Amino acid sequence: MAEIKPIRAWRYNSELSKNIGDLTSPLFDVVSDKQRKALYQNDFNSIHISVPEGPDPSQRAYELLERWKADGIILQDKLPAIYVYYQYFRMSGSPKEYCRKGFICHIKAYDWNENVILRHENTIPTAVNDRIALLEKTQFHSSPTHGLYSDQNFELEKYMDEAILAPIYETEDYQGVRDVLAVIHDGHAITRFIDFIQDKTIILADGHHRYESSLVYRKRMLEKSQDAKGDEGFNYHLMYFTNTESDDLRILPTHRLINSLPSFNEDEIINRLQEDFIIKPVDDSTILNETIAGKQWAFGLLFKENAYKVRLKPEAIEKLRWPFPKEVRRLDLTVMHYFIIEKALGIPGKDQRQSEHISFDRSFSDCLKKVIQNEAQMAIITNEVSIEEVKQVCHSGYTMPQKSTYFYPKVICGFLYSSIKEEEFTSPIYSPF
């Protein structure tokens, strides 16, 4: 049972929110150093809460947050609500405008073994520790993670479509995406959301580190609170929900760059690949990504002077020795990490996650530029993962290789915050929620 609750969001006061675009920021794990420096110049930008500065960043965020509350910079909404969040965007090379529809609310922070919320990636401990410290100190969620539910009948979209006609915020973000926020206060509609989601399984699309921090914090609080009833604020997590059945759910590929690998030799790499791959030189490296598009187990290899399309021979899949179920074994990314990165490049699978020789880039043009300018020895270009593959892997109980998915666009920080501090989390007596 997936238990969700409406939230009494904290939002910027009406004077500041007139320029809401000046207050929003990218998520902590995608914001660049250049963006941070610019955003820090605005004393009220959400970056100060989501990615605080200083030697003790969580303490700094806590003190700033308390000052914002006391000074009325942010105010808590009077009524619990479901917040509707639409993102309008275009993809490169396509005239179509997409609209990813979703809503934001609290969800119970379920342990992974409860199989209510499913992950498709593992977390990196150091990144989780940073998020735990921030959550523990502030008891505040500065941005929602991204969860997926499945509904072929689009039951909730009619409520969201009606609400979005009267938006409370609208801005264009750093991605060139138009972000629109609206609110649902109607009790009947909120109950419909609660009832509808309760029998769903949720796939965590983005925000594994932030969700993991909620799990750790909840466990710590339960150890301290022997008389906890289960409805305390520390039991809940802020999430943005979207429907997997929508055609507007986009997943971008994440390419691999190889850097500073000792004894790197292009000819030797190609020779090692010949046993398992069909290899074709590509004269125009600028269209390498197009030559592999939509083809299973096909990859582009970019070197400084040459480019190749390589495609795994169908019979070679039986040579894959990693002990994964078929849902994971047959993924393009598993094939890439085993046959190319381990067998051809010599980086063992157990070392790849922390390898200093592997980096990631979602931009094909950036990969091309870095290889040409000797900032990388080679790039491995891959196709995107499908949502069906994500579902299959999640339900198998396994996870995907690192950096498998990049759900686009990313949500932004600053539209709203949620508190799990008990006196701010509890619904007012006049609310049925």
C-alpha positions in Angstrom: 0.0 0.0 0.0 1.5 3.3 -1.1 0.3 5.9 1.4 0.4 9.5 0.2 -0.6 12.7 2.0 -1.3 16.3 0.8 1.2 18.9 2.1 1.1 22.3 3.7 3.8 23.7 1.5 6.2 26.5 2.5 6.4 29.0 -0.4 7.9 32.4 -1.0 5.8 35.4 0.0 3.7 37.0 -2.7 6.1 39.9 -3.2 9.1 37.7 -3.8 7.2 35.1 -5.9 6.4 37.7 -8.5 9.8 36.9 -9.8 9.8 33.2 -9.0 12.3 32.4 -11.8 14.9 34.3 -9.8 14.4 32.0 -6.8 14.4 28.6 -8.5 17.6 26.4 -9.0 18.6 23.1 -10.4 18.8 20.0 -8.3 21.8 19.5 -6.1 23.3 16.8 -8.2 23.0 18.5 -11.6 23.8 22.2 -10.7 27.2 23.2 -12.1 29.8 25.2 -10.2 29.1 28.2 -12.5 25.4 28.0 -11.9 26.0 27.8 -8.1 28.2 30.9 -8.1 25.6 32.9 -10.0 22.6 31.7 -7.9 24.4 32.3 -4.6 24.3 36.0 -5.4 20.6 36.1 -4.7 20.1 36.0 -1.0 16.8 34.3 -1.3 17.5 31.7 -4.0 16.6 28.1 -3.2 20.2 27.1 -3.8 21.0 28.3 -0.2 18.7 25.6 1.2 19.3 22.7 -1.3 23.1 23.2 -1.7 24.2 25.3 1.3 27.7 26.8 1.4 30.3 26.8 4.2 32.3 24.4 6.4 29.1 23.3 8.1 26.5 23.6 5.3 23.6 21.8 7.1 23.9 24.2 10.1 24.0 27.2 7.7 20.9 26.0 5.9 19.1 25.5 9.2 19.9 29.0 10.5 18.9 30.6 7.1 15.7 28.6 7.1 14.7 29.7 10.5 15.5 33.4 9.6 13.4 33.1 6.4 10.4 31.8 8.4 10.8 34.4 11.1 11.1 37.2 8.5 8.2 36.0 6.4 10.4 35.3 3.4 8.6 31.9 3.1 5.1 31.3 4.5 3.3 28.0 5.1 0.1 27.5 3.2 -3.0 27.3 5.4 -4.5 24.2 3.8 -3.1 20.8 2.9 -3.0 20.4 -0.9 -1.9 18.4 -3.9 0.4 20.5 -6.1 0.1 20.0 -9.8 3.4 20.4 -11.7 3.6 20.5 -15.5 6.8 20.8 -17.6 6.5 21.9 -21.2 9.6 21.1 -23.3 11.0 20.3 -26.8 13.5 17.7 -27.8 16.4 18.4 -30.1 15.4 17.9 -33.8 11.7 17.6 -33.1 9.0 20.4 -33.6 6.7 18.7 -31.0 6.1 20.4 -27.6 5.9 17.8 -24.9 4.1 18.2 -21.6 5.1 16.0 -18.7 2.2 16.0 -16.2 2.6 15.3 -12.5 1.7 16.1 -9.0 3.7 16.7 -5.7 2.7 15.4 -2.3 4.2 13.4 0.6 4.6 9.6 0.6 5.5 7.3 3.4 9.2 6.5 3.3 9.0 2.8 2.7 12.0 0.6 3.1 13.2 -1.1 -0.1 12.3 -4.6 1.2 8.6 -3.5 1.5 8.5 -3.5 -2.3 6.2 -0.4 -2.4 8.9 1.9 -3.8 11.3 0.2 -6.2 14.8 1.5 -7.1 16.6 1.0 -10.4 20.0 2.4 -9.3 22.2 2.0 -6.2 23.4 5.0 -4.2 26.9 6.3 -3.4 27.3 6.5 0.4 29.2 9.8 0.5 26.4 11.5 -1.4 23.8 10.0 0.9 25.6 11.2 4.0 25.5 14.8 2.8 21.7 14.6 2.2 21.1 12.9 5.6 22.9 15.7 7.5 20.9 18.3 5.7 17.6 16.6 6.3 18.3 15.8 9.9 19.3 19.4 10.7 16.5 21.2 8.8 13.7 18.7 8.8 12.9 20.2 5.4 12.6 18.9 1.9 13.9 21.5 -0.6 12.9 19.5 -3.7 10.8 16.4 -4.6 12.3 13.2 -5.8 10.6 11.7 -9.0 8.4 8.7 -8.7 6.6 6.8 -11.4 3.2 5.1 -11.2 1.3 3.3 -14.0 -2.2 4.1 -15.1 -3.3 3.3 -18.7 -6.7 5.0 -18.1 -5.2 8.4 -17.0 -7.6 8.7 -14.1 -5.8 11.6 -12.3 -5.0 13.7 -15.4 -8.5 15.2 -15.5 -8.0 16.7 -12.1 -4.6 18.0 -13.0 -5.7 19.4 -16.3 -8.4 21.4 -14.6 -6.1 22.7 -11.9 -3.4 23.8 -14.3 -5.8 26.3 -15.9 -5.2 28.5 -12.9 -1.5 28.3 -12.3 0.2 30.0 -9.3 3.7 30.0 -10.8 5.0 29.9 -14.3 8.6 30.3 -15.4 11.3 29.1 -17.9 14.1 27.3 -16.2 17.8 26.7 -16.9 16.9 23.8 -19.2 14.7 26.0 -21.4 11.7 24.2 -19.9 8.5 26.0 -19.1 7.6 25.0 -15.5 4.0 25.6 -14.3 2.7 24.9 -10.8 -1.0 24.8 -9.7 -2.7 23.7 -6.5 -5.7 21.4 -5.7 -7.5 22.1 -2.4 -10.7 20.3 -3.2 -11.2 17.6 -0.6 -13.0 15.2 -3.0 -10.2 15.4 -5.6 -7.4 15.0 -3.0 -9.2 11.9 -1.6 -9.3 10.5 -5.2 -5.5 10.9 -5.5 -5.0 9.2 -2.1 -7.3 6.3 -2.9 -5.9 5.8 -6.4 -2.3 5.6 -5.5 -2.7 3.4 -2.5 -2.6 0.1 -4.5 0.2 1.2 -6.8 3.9 0.3 -6.8 6.1 3.3 -7.3 9.3 3.3 -9.3 11.9 5.8 -8.1 13.0 7.5 -11.3 15.2 10.2 -9.9 16.5 11.2 -6.4 17.8 7.9 -5.0 20.2 9.7 -2.7 17.5 12.0 -1.3 15.1 9.2 -0.8 17.8 7.1 0.9 18.4 10.0 3.3 14.7 9.9 4.2 14.9 6.1 5.0 18.0 6.6 7.2 16.4 9.6 9.0 13.2 7.7 9.6 15.1 4.7 11.0 17.0 6.9 13.4 13.9 8.7 14.6 12.0 5.4 15.1 14.9 4.1 17.3 14.5 7.3 19.4 10.7 7.2 19.5 9.5 3.9 20.9 5.9 5.2 21.1 5.7 6.4 17.5 2.4 5.9 15.8 3.6 5.9 12.2 1.9 9.2 11.2 4.7 11.5 12.4 6.4 13.8 9.9 9.7 11.9 9.9 7.9 9.0 8.3 7.3 10.9 5.1 9.1 12.0 2.0 8.4 14.7 -0.7 7.8 13.2 -4.2 6.7 14.3 -7.7 4.6 11.6 -9.4 4.2 11.0 -13.1 2.5 8.4 -15.2 4.6 5.8 -17.0 2.0 5.5 -19.7 2.4 9.0 -20.9 4.3 9.6 -24.2 5.8 12.7 -22.6 8.0 10.7 -20.2 11.5 11.1 -21.8 14.7 9.2 -20.8 17.9 10.5 -22.3 21.0 8.4 -22.9 24.1 8.9 -20.9 27.3 8.3 -22.8 30.6 7.0 -21.4 34.0 8.8 -21.7 37.3 7.0 -21.1 40.1 9.1 -19.6 43.8 8.5 -18.8 43.6 4.7 -19.3 47.2 3.3 -19.3 48.5 1.6 -22.4 45.5 2.9 -24.4 45.7 1.8 -28.0 42.8 2.2 -30.5 43.9 -0.6 -32.8 44.2 -3.1 -30.0 40.7 -2.2 -28.7 39.1 -2.7 -32.1 40.9 -6.0 -32.5 39.6 -7.2 -29.1 36.1 -6.2 -30.1 36.1 -8.1 -33.4 35.3 -11.5 -31.7 32.0 -10.3 -30.3 31.0 -7.3 -32.5 30.2 -6.5 -36.1 32.3 -3.4 -36.6 31.7 -0.7 -39.3 33.8 2.5 -39.7 31.7 5.7 -39.9 33.1 8.4 -42.1 31.1 11.2 -40.6 31.5 11.1 -36.8 29.0 13.9 -36.3 26.1 11.5 -37.2 27.4 8.5 -35.2 24.6 8.8 -32.7 22.0 8.6 -35.5 23.6 5.5 -37.0 22.9 3.5 -33.8 19.5 4.9 -33.0 16.9 2.3 -32.1 19.2 -0.7 -32.7 19.7 -3.2 -29.9 23.2 -3.7 -28.6 24.6 -1.1 -31.0 27.1 1.5 -29.8 29.2 4.3 -31.3 32.9 4.5 -30.6 34.5 7.9 -31.0 38.3 8.2 -31.2 40.2 11.4 -32.1 40.6 10.4 -35.8 38.1 7.6 -36.3 34.5 6.6 -35.5 32.9 3.2 -35.5 29.5 1.7 -35.2 29.7 -1.6 -33.3 26.9 -4.1 -32.8 27.0 -7.2 -30.6 26.7 -10.5 -32.6 23.4 -12.1 -31.3 25.2 -15.3 -30.3 27.7 -13.4 -28.2 25.2 -12.6 -25.6 25.6 -16.1 -24.2 29.2 -15.3 -23.3 28.1 -12.7 -20.7 29.3 -14.1 -17.4 27.9 -11.6 -14.9 25.2 -13.3 -12.7 22.3 -11.2 -13.6 18.7 -12.1 -14.6 17.7 -11.8 -18.2 16.1 -8.4 -17.6 19.5 -7.0 -16.7 21.7 -9.2 -18.9 20.0 -8.0 -22.1 20.2 -4.3 -21.4 22.4 -2.3 -23.8 24.2 -0.8 -20.8 25.0 -4.2 -19.4 26.4 -5.3 -22.8 28.5 -2.1 -23.0 29.9 -2.4 -19.5 30.8 -6.1 -19.9 31.9 -6.5 -23.5 33.4 -3.1 -24.2 34.5 -1.7 -20.8 35.6 -4.9 -19.1 36.6 -7.2 -21.9 38.0 -4.7 -24.5 39.3 -1.9 -22.2 40.3 -4.1 -19.3 38.4 -2.3 -16.5 36.8 -5.1 -14.3 33.1 -4.8 -13.5 33.7 -4.6 -9.8 36.0 -1.6 -10.3 33.9 0.3 -12.8 31.6 2.1 -10.3 34.4 3.9 -8.7 36.8 4.0 -11.7 38.7 7.2 -12.3 38.9 6.3 -16.0 35.1 6.4 -16.6 33.1 9.6 -16.7 29.6 10.4 -18.0 28.1 12.9 -20.4 24.6 13.2 -21.8 25.6 15.4 -24.7 26.8 13.7 -27.9 28.3 17.0 -29.2 30.2 17.4 -25.9 31.6 13.8 -26.2 32.7 14.6 -29.8 34.3 17.8 -28.7 36.1 16.3 -25.7 37.6 13.4 -27.8 38.7 15.7 -30.6 40.3 18.1 -28.1 42.1 15.3 -26.3 40.0 15.8 -23.1 39.1 12.1 -23.4 40.7 9.1 -25.1 37.4 7.8 -26.4 33.7 8.0 -26.0 31.2 5.2 -26.1 27.8 6.4 -27.5 24.7 4.6 -26.4 21.0 4.6 -26.9 18.5 5.6 -24.3 16.9 3.1 -21.9 13.1 2.6 -22.4 10.6 2.9 -19.6 9.6 -0.7 -20.2 13.2 -1.8 -19.5 13.2 0.3 -16.3 10.0 -1.4 -15.1 11.3 -4.9 -15.9 14.5 -4.4 -14.0 12.8 -2.9 -11.0 10.4 -5.7 -10.7 13.2 -8.3 -11.1 14.6 -7.0 -7.8 17.9 -6.0 -9.4 19.3 -2.6 -10.3 20.7 -1.2 -13.5 24.3 -0.2 -14.2 25.3 3.2 -12.8 24.1 6.3 -14.7 21.7 4.2 -16.7 18.8 6.8 -16.9 18.4 10.5 -17.2 14.8 11.4 -16.9 14.2 14.6 -18.7 13.5 17.3 -17.8 14.7 17.6 -14.2 12.3 19.1 -11.7 13.5 22.4 -10.2 13.9 23.6 -6.6 12.2 26.7 -5.3 8.5 26.3 -6.3 7.7 24.9 -2.9 9.3 23.3 0.2 7.8 20.8 2.7 8.5 20.5 6.4 8.5 17.2 8.4 8.9 19.1 11.7 6.0 17.8 13.7 4.3 21.2 14.5 4.6 22.2 10.8 3.7 18.8 9.3 0.5 18.1 11.3 -2.6 19.1 9.5 -4.8 21.8 11.1 -7.8 20.6 13.1 -10.2 22.0 10.4 -8.6 19.7 7.7 -9.9 16.2 7.0 -6.3 15.2 6.0 
